[in-house]
Amino acid sequence: MRDTVTFHVMSYNVENLFDCQDDSLKKDEEFLPNATRRWNYFKYKKKLDNIARVIVAVGGWTPPALVALCEVENDTVLTDLTRYSALRESGYRYLITSSPDERGINVALLYQRGLFKPLFQQNLYVEKAHKNNRPTRDILHVGGLLLNRDTLDVLVAHFPSRSGGAKLSAPYRKKAAERLKRTTDSLFQIRRHPQIIIMGDFNDYPHSPSVRVTLQAEAPPAQPEKQRLYHLLARKASAQKHRGTYKYQGAWQWLDHIIVSGTLLQPDAPLQTSERQANVFTAPFLLTDDIKFGGMQPFRTYYGMKYQGGFSDHLPVYTEFRLIY
């Protein structure tokens, strides 16, 4: 008799999760008690509690099995998040990159060891588009075992920003997408049953060239191919113009992504999801009135330089999996 377990995976850009300590090797001065933002332990602790509240809410009665996080500073903030917030009862462990990003922000993966047992971690360096560019964030690659002893590869990415304009900055995101594509192509070659989940903030849309052309990830067809990548939110992004994960000058944008290998979309697969199971998490407590442009917007920690005590400038995305073991 085989058992079935259902679990969520989610991706969340938590917007500047910095501790209150100065790192002399990084440009983190903005988030110190004596800086203009007046970032202090009280605000930091509230930020941790807010993020924990979101993660618990996405999972419902059961915490998500995997949580991809973008814009986390270091081990300290993840230790505090997993041990000294509302997540302390959830038993999360974590893996984090140590990127050359000048501000010191990284990507990380929280995981439930009872559902996912990591075997290895790779930090994938993203080449610069031009030699004078600032270094960007590494991509986190974690390979691990599921309850049925199958291997699952999880990749967490935070592509370079749109600073300077979408067109001028596009080559930087293309480089990150190329690094991801090389890795997934390799996994398709070496894994007998490749099971791949890619999550993160790409600073691009599902229809952007970095996603559609370089990664070759598109909305799932009626019969997905096992050796292809598919974007679980692409169809929703094209159909729902007044929703998204990030709002800029009154327009919602889909910058946060969940992409899977076709093996995970087969109806008889031991680990299986579908685009119907994927969505943006839009709990009312994550939103606030958009006074300037109308409608709602993400409830941020800061609005400009004004402290609000909110959550993030992004909304999380998630999907639900069924695992047979």
N, C-alpha and C positions, 0 to 999 in steps of 0.2 A: 504494500500500500504506500503510495507516494504522497507526500505532503506538499502544500502550497502556502507560500508566504507572500504577502503584498507589502511593498514598501515604496516610499517616495525618494526621489533624488531632487535636489534643488540647487539653484545657482543664484548668488546674491552679491551684488556690488555694495558693500556696506559703507562706502564713502568715508575715507580718511579715518580708519580705526587706528589711531595713534595712542601710545601711552603718554605719560607726562614727563618722561625722561629725555634728556638731550643725548642724541647719538652724534658724536663728533665727526663721524665719517659720512653722515647723511644730512640732507637739507630738510631737517624736521623742525626748524626753529619756530615755524608758524604755530605748532601745537605744543607750546610750553606755557607754564603759568604766567610768565612775565611778557608774553607776546601779545599782539593786538587782539587775538581771539580769546585770551585769558583762559586757555585750556587747562583745566585742573582736575584733581582726582574725582570730585563730585560729578563733573560733566562726563568724565571718562567712565565712571561706574554706571551712570545712567545710560550711556551709549551701549555698554555691554549688556545691561538688562534689557534694553530695547531690542537688540539683535537677537538675544536669547528668546524673547517673546515672539518674534517673527518665526524663528525656526520651529519652536514648539507649535505655533499655530498652523504652520504649513503641514506638519505631520499629523495633526489631530491628536488622537489618543496615543499614537506611536510616533516617536521622533523619526525624522527622515534618516534613511540608512546612509546617505551620502550628501554632504553639503559642500558645494564649491563656493569659496569666498574670494572676492577681489578687493583690493585696497586694504590689506592688513599689514601692519608694520613689521611684526616680529613674533618670536616665540612667546614673549611675555604677554602680549594681548590675547593670544590663543589659549595660553595656560589660564589666564584670568577668565576668559570666556567660558571655557569648558569646566573649570573647577569652582569658580566663585560667582556664578550667575545662576539663573534658573535652569541652565543646562547641566548643572552639577549632578543631578540625579539620572541623567540620560546616558552617562558612561561614554561620552565621545572621546576619541583620540584624534590626533591631527598630524598632518604632514604639511610643510611649508617650504617654499623656495627661499633662496637667499640671492636675490636679483641684483644686478648692477644699477638698477634704477636710482637716479640721484636723490630722489625724495625718500627712498627706502621703503617703498610699498611693494608688497608681494602678493602672490596668490597662494591659496591653501585649500586643503581638503579635510573636512571633518568626516569621520566614519564610525559606524557602529561595528565594533570588532566581532560581535556575534553574527553579523550578516556579511561582512567583508573583511578579509584578512590580507593586508598588504604583504607582497613578496619583495617588491623593490620600488624605489623612487628614482626618477631621473628629472633633472632640471634642464630643460631644453633651451639653449641659448638662441636668441633671435638676432640674426645679423642686422647690421645697420644698412639702411637704404643708401646712405652716403657716409663717407668716412668721418665727416664732421658732425654727424648726428649725435644726440645724446643717447646713451644706452637705454634700452627699454626693459620690460619685465620678462623674466624667463617664463616658459610654459612648464607647468607641472605635469609629469606623466607618472601615474601610479598603476602598477599591475598587481592584482591580488586575486584571491580565491573566494568564490561564493560558497554557499552551503552545499551545493551539489558538486563541489570540487572543480567546477569550470573556472577558467580564467576570465577576468574582466579587466579591461584597460580603460582607465579614466584619465582624461586630459583636461586640465583647467587652464584657461588662457585669459589674459587681459591685454588686448591689442593696443597699440599706440593711439593716442587721442586724436581728435580732429582739430587740434590747435593749429592755427594758421590757415584753416579752411579745409573742407573735405577733399577737394581735388589735389591741393598741394601735399596733403598728408597721406593720401592714398597709397603711395609707394611703401610707406612704413608698415601699413597694415597688410599690404601684399606680402612683404617679407615674413611677417608672423604667420600668415596663412600658408605660405610655402613651407615653412618649418613644420607646421601641423600636418600638411599633406604628405611630406616625406615620411613622417612618423607613421601615419595611418597606412600609407602604401606598404611600408615595411611590415606592419602588423598583419595586413591582409596576406602577405607572402608567407610569414613564419607561423602564424596561428592556424591550427587545423579548423578551429571554429571561432573566428575572430568576433569578439563582443566588445564594442567600443562605444564609450560615451564621451562626448566633448561638451564642455560647459564653460560659460564665462561671458565677460563683457568684451565684445569685438569692436565697439565704437563704429560699427557698420551695421547695415540692415541685411535681412535675409536675401534681398535681391541685389546687394552690392557685389561688385566683381570679386572682392576678396573671398566671399562666401560662395557665390554661384559659379564663378569661373575658376578661381584658384583651388578652392577646396572641393568644388564640384558637388556641393550639398544643395539639394532642392527638396521641395515638398514630396512626401512619399506617394508613389503611384499605386495603382490597385494591386500590383504584384511587385513588391520591392526586390531588387537584386541583393543577394547576400554580400557581395563584395563592393558595395557602394555606400556612400554616406547620405543620410537624409535628415532634413531639418524639420523638427517636430512642430515648430511654430511658424513656418513659412506661410502656410495657407491662411492662418489667422492674421498674420501681419499684413497680408495683401487685402484681406477682406474687411478688417476692422481698423479703419483709418483714425478713429477717435479713441483708440486704446494703444497701449504700449508699455514700455518699461522705464522710459525716461521722457521728460517733457522739456522742450527748449523753445523759448519764445512762443508759447501757446500751442505748439505742435507736438503731439505724442510721437515717439520714435521707438523702434524695436531694436535696441542695442544689445540685449542679453539673449543668449542662445542656448538651445539644447539640440545637439546633433548626434545621431546614433548610426551605427552600422546597420545595414539591411538585415543582418542575422537577428537583430532584436525586434524586428517588425514581422517576422514570420508567425502565423497563427499557431503553429505547433511547436514554437521554440520553447526551451526550458526557462529562458529569461525573455520576457516579452512585454512590450509596451505598444502604444499607438499614438498617433497625433491627437486623437480624441482625449487622451489622458493628460495631455500637456497644456499648460496655460500660464498666464500671469497671475500672481497672487495679489488680489486687490481688496484685502480686508479694509473696512472703513477706517480703522485706526492708523493705517499707513498713508492716508490721504488727507489733504487740507484744501481749503478754498484757494483757487488761483485768482487773486484779487485783480491782477493786471489784465489777464487774458480771458478769464472766465472758466467755468468748469472746475475741475479738481486737478491737483498736482501732488507729487510725492511730498510727504511731510519730512523735511530735511532736518539735520542737526543744526545747521546754520542756514540762514537766508541772507546771502551776501556775508557781511561780517556780524550780523545780528544772531545771537544764539536763540534757537527755538526749542531745543530739547527733543527734536524729532528723531527719525530713524535713518533715512538715507535719501539721496536724490534719485535712486533707482528703486524699482519694484522687483521682487524676486520672481523667478520663473521656476516651474517644477513639472515633473511628470511622475506617473505612478507605474510601477513595474509589478508583474506577477512572476514569481520564481517557483518552479517545480523542483523538488529535491527528494 
